[in-house]
Amino acid sequence: MSEIIEGRNPVIEALKSEREVTKILVLEGNREGSIKKIISMANDQNVTINYVGKNKINSIATSDNHQGVIAYVSDHHYYEVEEIVATDAADSFVIICDEITDPHNLGAIVRTADAAGAAGVIIPKRRSVHVTPVVSKTSAGATEYVKIARVTNLNRTIDELKERGYWIVGADMDGDRNYFEADLKGKIGLVIGSEGKGVSRMVKERCDFVVRIPMNGNVTSLNASAAASILMYEIVRQTYGKG
């Protein structure tokens, strides 16, 4: 089985990773800048390059932002939760996505998780977007580096994290305290709710506490990835005194 990755940075990161790249499509006449780098890397790895017309590459792409390059790669490798929390470092934090369905939101969350040094991202198998070409493109290739686990039962996974000493922190506009008033040091499982519905009831019941981001303007909420970014870097700030 194979899937596709679209866009220059995601394809470069796929070539740099251990993932198998079987074939790359490049828009005819497009051989400058980062495309030249992709061609060179592909040649070094003996990856087949096919030069195709605009109609062909547009018909294969799943987005309008392929930037003239598509790579065929092996299926995305999902990790086990045990692999994400294996080190059990005292300052480890993981992101728990509760039914995120927008691929742009998941991609942005993974990108920030990589930048902030999260141990990994956990998503449910049902009612959630998985790693798609749009997710990979939005993450700027971070899906090649961040450990992502897909779990059958998110509630059970949260219970298991709590048994390992993780504090589960939910993000919700009806939270009981502002995020900067909460103690976010130590082993943290940060729950980000779905677009529109927020954190589901059963997941919220398992949270040790729920934090809110103050909204002082006319818009009443942030999208999932923006909220996740703020909270991840608050964890970084509290843990390392920077961010």
C-alpha positions as CSV (number, residue, x, y, z in Angstrom):
1,M,0.0,0.0,0.0
2,S,1.1,3.6,-0.6
3,E,-0.1,7.1,-0.1
4,I,0.9,10.5,-1.5
5,I,2.6,13.5,0.0
6,E,2.2,16.9,-1.7
7,G,4.3,20.0,-1.5
8,R,8.0,20.8,-1.5
9,N,8.8,20.8,2.2
10,P,6.8,17.6,3.0
11,V,8.4,15.8,0.1
12,I,11.9,16.9,1.2
13,E,11.2,15.8,4.8
14,A,9.9,12.4,3.5
15,L,13.2,11.9,1.6
16,K,15.2,12.8,4.6
17,S,13.3,10.4,6.9
18,E,13.3,6.6,7.0
19,R,10.1,6.4,5.1
20,E,10.2,4.6,1.7
21,V,9.6,6.9,-1.2
22,T,8.7,4.9,-4.3
23,K,8.1,7.5,-7.0
24,I,8.0,11.3,-7.4
25,L,5.9,13.3,-9.9
26,V,7.3,16.7,-10.9
27,L,5.5,19.3,-13.0
28,E,7.2,19.6,-16.4
29,G,9.6,22.5,-16.6
30,N,9.7,22.9,-12.9
31,R,13.3,22.3,-11.9
32,E,14.5,25.3,-10.0
33,G,14.8,26.2,-6.3
34,S,13.7,23.5,-3.9
35,I,12.5,21.3,-6.8
36,K,16.1,21.0,-7.9
37,K,17.0,19.9,-4.3
38,I,14.2,17.3,-4.4
39,I,15.4,15.9,-7.8
40,S,19.0,15.7,-6.5
41,M,17.9,13.9,-3.3
42,A,15.7,11.5,-5.3
43,N,18.5,10.7,-7.7
44,D,20.8,10.0,-4.8
45,Q,18.3,7.5,-3.4
46,N,17.5,6.0,-6.8
47,V,13.9,7.1,-6.5
48,T,12.0,7.2,-9.8
49,I,11.1,10.7,-11.1
50,N,8.3,11.2,-13.6
51,Y,7.8,14.6,-15.2
52,V,4.1,15.2,-15.9
53,G,1.8,17.9,-17.3
54,K,-0.3,20.2,-15.2
55,N,-3.6,18.4,-15.8
56,K,-2.0,15.1,-14.7
57,I,-0.6,16.4,-11.5
58,N,-3.8,18.3,-10.7
59,S,-5.9,15.2,-11.2
60,I,-3.8,13.3,-8.6
61,A,-3.4,16.0,-6.0
62,T,-5.9,16.2,-3.2
63,S,-5.3,19.9,-2.6
64,D,-4.6,23.0,-4.6
65,N,-1.2,23.5,-3.0
66,H,1.0,20.7,-4.3
67,Q,3.6,23.2,-5.5
68,G,4.4,21.1,-8.6
69,V,5.5,17.9,-6.7
70,I,3.9,14.8,-5.4
71,A,5.6,11.8,-3.8
72,Y,4.3,8.3,-3.5
73,V,5.4,6.9,-0.1
74,S,4.7,3.9,2.1
75,D,1.7,4.1,4.4
76,H,2.2,6.4,7.4
77,H,3.6,4.5,10.3
78,Y,1.6,5.0,13.5
79,Y,3.2,4.4,16.8
80,E,1.9,2.6,19.9
81,V,1.1,4.9,22.9
82,E,3.8,2.8,24.8
83,E,6.4,4.0,22.3
84,I,5.4,7.6,22.8
85,V,5.6,7.5,26.6
86,A,8.5,4.9,26.8
87,T,11.0,7.3,28.3
88,D,8.5,8.5,31.0
89,A,10.6,11.7,31.4
90,A,9.4,13.9,34.3
91,D,8.7,16.8,31.9
92,S,7.1,14.7,29.1
93,F,3.9,16.0,27.5
94,V,1.6,14.5,24.9
95,I,-1.2,16.0,22.9
96,I,-4.5,14.2,22.9
97,C,-6.8,15.1,20.0
98,D,-10.4,14.5,20.8
99,E,-12.1,13.9,17.5
100,I,-10.3,16.5,15.4
101,T,-11.8,16.3,11.9
102,D,-10.2,19.2,10.1
103,P,-6.9,18.0,8.5
104,H,-5.6,21.6,8.6
105,N,-6.1,21.7,12.3
106,L,-4.4,18.3,12.9
107,G,-1.5,19.3,10.6
108,A,-0.9,22.6,12.4
109,I,-1.1,20.8,15.8
110,V,1.5,18.3,14.7
111,R,3.7,21.1,13.4
112,T,3.6,22.9,16.7
113,A,4.0,19.6,18.7
114,D,7.3,19.1,16.8
115,A,8.5,22.7,17.4
116,A,7.5,22.6,21.1
117,G,9.1,19.2,21.7
118,A,6.0,17.2,22.6
119,A,6.6,13.4,23.0
120,G,3.8,12.7,20.6
121,V,0.2,13.1,19.4
122,I,-2.6,10.7,20.1
123,I,-5.7,10.5,17.9
124,P,-8.7,8.2,18.0
125,K,-9.3,5.8,15.1
126,R,-13.0,6.8,14.8
127,R,-14.5,10.2,14.2
128,S,-11.1,11.7,13.6
129,V,-9.0,12.7,10.6
130,H,-5.9,10.6,10.2
131,V,-2.6,11.5,8.5
132,T,-3.6,12.5,5.0
133,P,-1.7,14.5,2.3
134,V,-3.4,17.7,3.5
135,V,-2.3,16.9,7.1
136,S,1.3,16.3,6.0
137,K,1.3,19.4,3.9
138,T,-0.1,21.6,6.6
139,S,2.4,20.2,9.1
140,A,5.3,21.2,6.8
141,G,6.7,17.7,7.0
142,A,6.4,17.4,10.8
143,T,4.4,14.2,10.4
144,E,7.6,12.5,9.4
145,Y,9.1,13.2,12.9
146,V,6.3,13.5,15.4
147,K,5.2,10.1,16.9
148,I,1.5,9.8,16.2
149,A,-0.6,7.0,17.7
150,R,-4.1,6.0,16.7
151,V,-6.1,4.4,19.5
152,T,-9.4,2.5,19.5
153,N,-10.6,3.8,22.9
154,L,-9.4,7.3,23.8
155,N,-11.0,7.1,27.3
156,R,-9.1,4.0,28.1
157,T,-5.9,5.5,26.8
158,I,-6.4,8.5,29.1
159,D,-6.9,6.2,32.0
160,E,-3.7,4.4,31.2
161,L,-1.8,7.7,31.0
162,K,-3.1,8.7,34.4
163,E,-1.8,5.4,35.8
164,R,1.6,6.3,34.4
165,G,1.5,9.6,36.4
166,Y,0.3,12.0,33.7
167,W,-2.0,14.9,34.6
168,I,-4.7,15.2,32.0
169,V,-5.5,18.8,31.2
170,G,-8.5,19.7,29.0
171,A,-8.8,22.9,27.0
172,D,-12.3,24.4,26.9
173,M,-13.7,27.9,26.9
174,D,-15.8,26.9,30.0
175,G,-12.6,25.8,31.9
176,D,-12.4,26.3,35.6
177,R,-9.2,28.5,35.4
178,N,-7.2,30.5,33.0
179,Y,-4.4,28.5,31.4
180,F,-1.6,30.7,32.9
181,E,-3.0,30.1,36.4
182,A,-2.7,26.3,36.1
183,D,0.3,24.3,37.0
184,L,1.4,22.7,33.7
185,K,4.7,21.3,34.8
186,G,5.5,17.6,35.0
187,K,4.0,14.9,32.8
188,I,1.0,16.4,31.0
189,G,-1.6,15.0,28.6
190,L,-3.1,18.0,26.9
191,V,-6.6,17.4,25.5
192,I,-7.7,19.5,22.5
193,G,-11.3,19.1,21.6
194,S,-13.0,18.9,18.2
195,E,-14.0,21.9,16.1
196,G,-17.4,23.2,17.2
197,K,-18.1,20.5,19.9
198,G,-15.0,20.9,22.0
199,V,-13.9,18.2,24.5
200,S,-16.5,15.4,24.7
201,R,-18.3,14.7,28.0
202,M,-16.6,11.4,28.9
203,V,-13.2,12.7,28.1
204,K,-13.8,15.9,30.1
205,E,-14.8,13.8,33.1
206,R,-11.4,12.2,33.0
207,C,-9.5,15.5,33.0
208,D,-7.8,16.4,36.2
209,F,-8.7,20.0,35.4
210,V,-9.9,22.1,32.5
211,V,-8.3,25.4,31.4
212,R,-9.6,28.3,29.3
213,I,-7.9,30.9,27.2
214,P,-9.3,34.3,28.0
215,M,-11.1,35.9,25.0
216,N,-11.2,39.7,25.1
217,G,-12.3,40.5,21.6
218,N,-15.5,39.9,19.6
219,V,-14.7,36.3,18.6
220,T,-15.7,33.9,21.3
221,S,-13.2,31.1,20.6
222,L,-10.0,30.0,18.8
223,N,-9.7,27.1,16.4
224,A,-8.2,23.9,17.8
225,S,-4.7,24.4,16.4
226,A,-4.4,28.0,17.6
227,A,-5.5,27.0,21.1
228,A,-3.2,24.0,21.1
229,S,-0.2,26.2,20.1
230,I,-0.8,28.6,23.0
231,L,-1.2,25.8,25.6
232,M,1.8,23.9,24.3
233,Y,4.1,26.9,24.6
234,E,2.7,27.6,28.1
235,I,3.8,24.1,29.0
236,V,7.2,24.9,27.6
237,R,7.4,28.2,29.4
238,Q,6.5,26.8,32.7
239,T,8.8,23.7,32.3
240,Y,11.9,25.3,30.9
241,G,11.4,29.0,31.6
242,K,11.3,29.9,27.9
243,G,9.0,29.7,25.0
